[in-house]
Amino acid sequence: MEPQEQNPQNNSNFWSELGKLIILSIVIVVPFRLYIAQPFIVDGASMDPTFENGQYLIVDELSYHFNDPDRGSVLIFRYPRDPSKYFIKRLIGLPGDTVEAHAGVVTIKNLEYPSGFILNEPYIKFGKQDTFNFTLKEDEYFVMGDNRIGSADSRIWGPISREDIIGRPIIRFYPFNLFPGQAVIKVDQQ
């Protein structure tokens, strides 16, 4: 058997197809990663037991461009004191709400409930017996960690603005902390 000669046209087609595949991948993946969903890693314990240190999350960055977040949702947002850092916390107070706590029981007052209602928080394992009162302006949101004892949140550094909200976690991988290019979400800033 004689060795077969390689057809230069086959080699050229391979590189042409590979180039098309790479360009198509970039056109699809880059916008998806920048504007639709992004990976993050939880760093800290303020959302225990809901989200644990080292968990890898895929965050939906698109939904809140069309809808406002709901009370009780978990949000990824830029830290108001340093927008280069990302935090994860639970949304407690909406614009116009007054958020009060007495002995760790959170009450929400607003136009719909002027006398207030006690916030049902089944996700809390260890509460902090603190007392506070915040009235939110238009475009302000009050966030708190699920681990109230180990969380620095709106009780300490105040509300977050709508423009700081990045998205919401939609997929949780555990722990897979070796993925390249993910952002770190700080959850414990004490």
Buried (B, 14 or more C-beta within 10 A) or exposed (E): EEEEEEEEEEEEEEEEEEEEEEEEEEEEEEEEEEEBBBBBBBBBBBBBEBBBBEBBBBBBBBBBEEEEBEBEBBBBBBBBEEEEBBBBBBBBBBBBBBBBBEEBEBBBBBEEEEEBEEBEBEEBEEBBEEEEEBBBEEEBBBBBBBBBBBBBBBBEBEBBBBEBBBBBBEEBEEEEBEEEEBBEBBBBBE
